C-alpha cells in the first residue's frame, strides 16, 4: 500500500485500504479492542488505529508501546469516537523499532520544559515541540517568500570573519593552532600569521557589513543565517548560536526602513496564522493553561492568538526616543518608583520600559527612532541636529536608528539608516576605537559610489518565541547552545 502522512489521512474519505507509518503515542486495551494513537510529525493530531481483541499476536502487541515506530495497514473507516472523522481498522502491523517502556523517557504524562531540554534529541516527538518546529519551518519559509516576492536577493554572508560588526568583542575565535603550544611572536603574543587564515578570525556576530556591500551593488538583499555571541548570559532571551534575518536596501532612508520592517513582520505572522492554525490553536491553549498558574496581576491580558492578531491588525505607533523618554518619565510607574531602572535621556531603554510603551501606553506595537548616538553602533547615520523636546530642551546628538517593540517581548527588530558619508563614518569609528584599516573594504563602498541605504536585523528565535508564546528562547530552536551547554 502507498504510505500517506497522518495529516493527509485525516482529510481522506473513508472506504479505502491505507498504510500509515509513525510513532506510537498511546496504546489502550479494552475487552473488545486495542486502540493505538499514531503520530508521524506531519500534524499536531494523531490518527487512531483499532484492532479487535485477540486479532494481533501477543508478541506484536507487546512491542506496541509509547515511542515505538510502526507501520499499520488497514481500512480507513468513519471514526466511532469523537475528535476525528476517520480511523484505521487494522489488518496488519509491522514493527520498525520498539521502545523499551522501562527506559523510554517520553511516557504519556506531563513533562517539564527543563526536563525536555535535557533530552532535546527526543523532545520533537512531543506535541509542544513538534508544533514549535512546524511553526518555525513555516516562518522560515515565509521569510524567504516575502523577500523573493519583493525583489530581494538572498546573500550568503561569511560565517568565519575577521571583523566584528557590532564592536562588542564577544566573539568565538576560530583557529587551527595548537591550543597547548601555539607559536609566539618575538613579543610573546600568539602568532596568528601562522594560523590557517594568517590572521585572527572569529565566528560572525552579524552579516550586516557584508550585506551592505551586496545592497550597494544588487539594490536589495537579505541574509538569513547563523550568528554567534560569546556572551556568558544565562537568561530566557539569549543564545550563543542563533539565526538572524538582515535585509539591506540601497536608496532606502529611515522612513522606508520602518515601512519595510512593519510590512515584513505582519506578513510572516499572517502566514503563520493562515498555515499553522492547528499548531497555533494547541499552543494558544497551552499558554492559557500556563497563565492559570500565575498570580492574577502577572497574567497576560491577551491570549496568544489575540497577540498575533494584535500585531497584524494594528498600525505600529511611531515616535522618537526623546518622545518616548518624556512619556516614560511622566508615567505612573516612574512617578511611583515602580520601574527597576530609572528613566533619563541617554539611557539604553530596558525591556520594562519598552513593554510599558507597547502594552500599557499605546496598546499596540511601537517603532522608536532617533536614538542617542552614544548608545548605538558606529555605522548608523548621524542626524543633522541634536534632539529637542516640546519644552525646547536640547539633548545630545542622535542617529537615524529604529527599534520595533512587540507586546510581551520588547525589542524584536533593530535597524537604522546607515552612515553613507565617509568622513563622518571614519570619525565615528575613531571615537569608538575601531581602526578604519581593519575594514577598508567596508569604507570603499563610501569612497566609490556611496549611496543612501538602510537595513535592520531580526533575531529569528525572537520571532519564533513571540509567535509560539513560549517563555524561554531555548525552547524555540532544536538544539540550543548556551554557556556550559553544547550537547547533541
Secondary structure, DSSP 8 states (H G I E B T S, - for coil): --B--HHHHTTS-SSSEEEEEEEEEEEEE-SSEEEEEEE-SSSS--EEEEEETT-S-HHHHHH--TT-EEEEEEEEEE-SSSS-SEEEEEEEEEEEE---TTT-S--SS---HHHHHHTTTTGGGSHHHHHHHHHHHHHHHHHHHHHHHTT-EE----SEES--TTS-----EE--S-SSS--B-TTSSB-GGGSTTSS-EEE-S-SHHHHHHHHHHHSEEEEEEEEE------STT--SEEEEEEEEEET--HHHHHHHHHHHHHHHHHHHHHH-HHHHHHHHHHHHHHHHTS-GGGS-SS-HHHHHHHHHHS--EEEEHHHHHHHHHTSHHHHTT--SS---TTS---HHHHHIIIIIIISS-EEEEEEEGGGS-TTB-B-SS--B-TT--B---EEEEEEEEETTTEEEEEEEEB---HHHHHHHHHHHT--GGGGHHHHHHHHSS---EEEEEEEHHHHHHHHHT-S-GGGSSSS--BTTB---
